Amino acid sequence: ALLSVIGWMSYTIWGSKSAASADPRVAVLEPAPAIQNYLTGRKTYNADLMWEAFSNNYQARQLQNGGSKSTMQSVARQEKRLGLEYRKIQYIGGVKLDDGGHMYNYSVDVVVNKRTFRLPVVFMSDREEKIEYIISPLDDIIQQLSQ
């Protein structure tokens, strides 16, 4: 009986694994160069880097809503005047999406008036890893500072 228990326990520990017990973590996805460029653009107040990181679709949506590279540069200058600084940028990870795009998660430390805010930033990208959408509370903070 003892040998049967030892055999069964050995099988459950080292035996074949079913698909249900496979590693639930996602595969590691390297950060996208376009998103790295966008974040460098934010950090250096460079709208050219930010604009070029956007997909054609995202650029078109920005233009339809009154945004452009020049309006982004104006916002960047305003951020600089307000003393807003992007300090620590940490890549958390990314996943591939069913449509071929990707989702990348970052933690960004922003300093305003000697106060540091750690903010989550999520980037949705297309198949070419260009930015399709950005989810971030940063725009709300900038708007509050501007008033």
Secondary structure, 3 states (H helix, E strand, C coil): CHHHHHHHHHHHHHCCCCHHHCCCCCCCCCCCHHHHHHHHHHHHCCHHHHHHCECHHHHHHHHHCCCCHHHHHHHHHHHHHCCCEEEEEEEEEEEECCCCCEEEEEEEEEEECCEEEEEEEEEEECCCCCEEEEECCHHHHHHHHHC
